[in-house]
Amino acid sequence: MFDGYIICGTPRTGSTLLCKLLESTKTAGDPHSFYRRQDVSEWAQEWKLPDRDTMSELDFNVAYLNAAIAAGKGGTGFFGLRLMRENLDELSVILDRIFPQLPSDSARFKRAFGRVLYIHLSREDKLAQAVSLIKAEQTGLWHVAPDGTEIERVAPPKEPQYDFERIRREVTELEAYDAAWNIWFAEQGITPLRVGYERLASNPTATLLGICEALGVRAPDAEDVSPGVARLSDDTSLDWMRRYHLDAVV
């Protein structure tokens, strides 16, 4: 039924956990944020694409798309992509240049990636999501393994500092991004598979098996599913949320 899927998310919704779970099946591709603006050069270098200055923008975009599709399949023949709402419009413009005169984003995505299952990954507790995002930005630590080993750190360790106004702005922005996904789905006539962070985090195995069933790919045995990412929520997170609720009513 499907040729692949796009995980449509916002930051700190468990997308890294979900990507690692899907990759671990060895049947459902190897999804990454191939169209995150900051990472394009790094991916192009990893795929050994010609230097961007040696080719036209269109030729680079075509070569990059083909390489991204191959990487997103991970040798499985089934494509996976993680896409944040902030990168959607840029990807749409790129695909419009490669496949001009198509009537909609959904038509461009279908032309590029085939029959796609859109997975809307969202987090009900936007305050917890905002706190998680700000803590990651401040401390530099984004992901840890279940044994506590650091998986992704982008800056030297630093103590996080509570900031009511920053949290409030982040909550508003995350709500706007989530709403923007829903508006886009409605405009494109897309009915996404909806996956909530809360269920994904509490029962990753059931969530993964449900997605595999929806995709029509062979699912792993439940006992073989092993989440590769652990939660970063801690006493500091809970304290910030408590303080935020108190400050919000002042």
C-alpha positions in Angstrom: 0.0 0.0 0.0 2.8 2.4 0.9 6.2 3.1 -0.4 7.3 5.0 2.7 6.4 7.4 5.4 7.1 10.9 6.7 7.2 11.5 10.4 5.7 15.0 10.8 6.8 16.4 14.1 7.9 19.2 16.3 11.0 19.2 18.6 10.9 17.0 21.7 8.0 14.8 20.6 10.0 11.5 20.7 11.0 11.6 17.0 14.5 10.3 17.7 13.1 7.4 19.7 10.6 6.6 16.9 13.2 6.9 14.2 15.5 4.5 16.0 12.7 2.0 16.6 11.7 2.0 13.0 15.3 1.6 11.8 15.8 -1.3 14.2 13.0 -3.3 12.5 15.3 -3.7 9.4 12.2 -3.6 7.3 10.9 0.0 7.6 13.7 2.2 6.3 16.2 4.5 8.2 14.5 7.8 8.8 16.4 11.0 9.5 16.0 14.8 9.2 17.5 14.9 5.7 15.9 18.3 5.0 16.9 20.1 8.2 18.6 23.2 6.8 21.6 23.0 9.2 22.4 19.4 8.2 22.2 19.5 4.4 25.9 20.1 3.9 26.8 17.4 6.3 24.6 14.9 4.6 25.8 15.9 1.2 29.4 15.3 2.3 28.5 12.0 3.8 26.9 10.9 0.6 29.9 12.2 -1.4 27.9 14.4 -3.6 29.8 16.8 -5.9 30.6 20.2 -4.4 27.6 22.4 -4.4 29.5 25.2 -6.2 30.3 22.9 -9.2 26.7 22.4 -10.2 23.4 24.3 -10.6 21.0 24.6 -7.7 18.5 22.4 -9.6 21.1 19.7 -10.3 22.2 19.7 -6.6 18.6 19.4 -5.4 18.0 16.4 -7.7 21.2 14.7 -6.7 20.4 15.4 -3.0 16.9 14.1 -3.3 18.0 10.8 -4.9 20.7 10.4 -2.2 18.2 11.1 0.5 15.7 8.6 -0.8 18.5 5.9 -0.9 19.6 6.8 2.6 16.1 6.9 3.9 15.5 3.3 2.6 18.5 2.0 4.5 18.7 -1.0 2.2 15.1 -2.0 2.9 13.3 -0.7 -0.2 11.0 1.3 2.1 11.6 5.1 2.5 11.5 7.0 5.8 11.9 10.7 6.5 11.6 12.9 9.6 10.3 16.3 8.9 9.8 19.2 11.3 7.1 21.8 10.5 9.7 24.5 10.3 11.3 22.7 7.4 8.2 21.8 5.5 7.9 25.0 3.4 11.5 24.8 2.3 11.2 21.2 1.2 8.0 22.1 -0.7 9.8 24.8 -2.6 12.7 22.4 -3.5 10.3 19.8 -4.8 8.3 22.4 -6.7 11.5 23.3 -8.6 12.3 19.7 -9.3 8.7 18.8 -10.3 7.2 22.0 -11.6 3.5 22.7 -12.3 2.1 20.0 -9.9 -1.0 21.3 -8.2 -0.2 20.7 -4.5 2.3 19.8 -1.9 0.8 16.3 -1.6 1.2 15.8 -5.4 4.9 16.9 -5.2 5.5 14.6 -2.2 3.9 11.7 -4.0 6.0 12.4 -7.1 9.2 12.5 -5.1 8.6 9.7 -2.5 5.7 7.6 -3.8 2.7 6.6 -1.7 3.5 8.0 1.7 2.0 7.4 5.1 2.1 10.7 7.0 2.7 10.1 10.7 1.7 13.1 12.8 3.8 12.9 16.0 2.6 15.4 18.6 2.9 15.9 22.4 -0.3 16.8 24.4 1.6 18.4 27.2 3.1 21.4 25.5 4.6 22.8 28.7 6.6 19.6 29.3 7.6 19.8 25.6 8.8 23.4 26.0 10.7 22.6 29.2 12.4 19.7 27.5 13.4 21.8 24.5 14.8 24.7 26.5 16.7 22.4 28.9 18.3 20.6 25.9 19.2 24.0 24.3 20.7 25.2 27.6 22.6 22.1 28.7 23.6 21.0 25.2 22.4 17.4 25.9 19.7 16.2 23.5 19.6 12.5 23.9 20.8 9.7 26.2 20.7 5.9 25.9 18.7 3.8 28.4 21.9 3.1 30.3 22.5 6.9 30.7 25.3 7.1 28.0 25.1 10.4 26.1 24.0 9.9 22.5 23.8 13.5 21.3 25.5 16.5 22.9 25.9 19.7 20.9 27.6 21.9 23.5 29.7 21.6 26.7 27.7 20.8 29.8 26.0 23.8 31.4 23.5 24.2 34.2 20.0 25.0 33.0 18.3 28.2 34.2 14.6 28.7 34.7 13.1 31.4 32.5 9.4 31.9 32.6 9.1 34.2 29.6 11.2 31.9 27.4 9.1 28.9 28.4 5.9 30.8 27.6 7.2 31.8 24.2 8.2 28.3 23.5 4.8 26.9 24.5 3.1 29.4 22.1 5.5 28.5 19.2 5.0 24.7 19.7 1.3 25.1 19.8 1.5 27.1 16.5 3.7 24.5 14.8 1.3 21.7 15.8 -1.7 23.7 14.5 0.2 24.5 11.3 0.6 20.7 10.7 -3.1 20.2 11.1 -3.9 23.1 8.8 -1.5 21.7 6.1 -3.0 18.2 6.4 -6.5 19.6 5.9 -5.4 21.7 2.9 -3.7 18.7 1.3 -6.5 16.3 1.9 -4.3 14.1 4.1 -5.5 12.0 6.9 -2.4 11.3 9.0 -1.7 8.4 11.4 -1.7 10.2 14.7 0.9 9.1 17.3 1.1 10.8 20.7 4.4 11.2 22.5 2.8 10.2 25.8 1.8 6.7 24.4 5.1 6.4 22.5 7.2 7.1 25.6 5.1 4.8 27.9 4.7 1.9 25.4 7.1 2.1 22.6 6.7 -1.5 21.6 2.9 -1.2 21.0 3.4 2.1 19.2 6.0 0.6 16.8 3.9 -2.5 16.1 0.9 -0.4 15.3 2.9 1.7 12.8 4.3 -1.4 11.2 0.8 -2.7 10.8 -0.4 0.6 9.3 2.6 0.6 6.9 2.1 -3.0 5.9 5.7 -4.0 6.7 6.8 -7.0 8.8 7.0 -6.1 12.4 9.6 -7.5 14.8 8.6 -9.7 17.7 7.6 -7.7 20.7 10.3 -9.1 22.9 12.9 -8.0 20.4 12.0 -4.3 20.5 14.5 -2.3 22.5 14.1 1.5 22.8 17.5 3.2 22.1 16.6 6.5 23.7 15.7 7.3 27.3 13.7 10.2 28.8 15.6 13.2 30.0 12.8 14.5 32.2 14.0 14.9 35.8 13.4 16.8 39.0 14.5 20.0 37.4 11.9 19.5 34.7 9.2 19.0 37.3 10.4 22.0 39.3 10.3 24.2 36.2 6.7 23.1 35.4 5.6 23.8 39.0 7.2 27.2 39.0 5.7 28.0 35.6 2.2 27.2 36.8 2.7 29.4 39.9 4.1 32.3 37.8 1.4 32.1 35.2 -1.3 33.0 37.7 0.6 36.0 39.2 
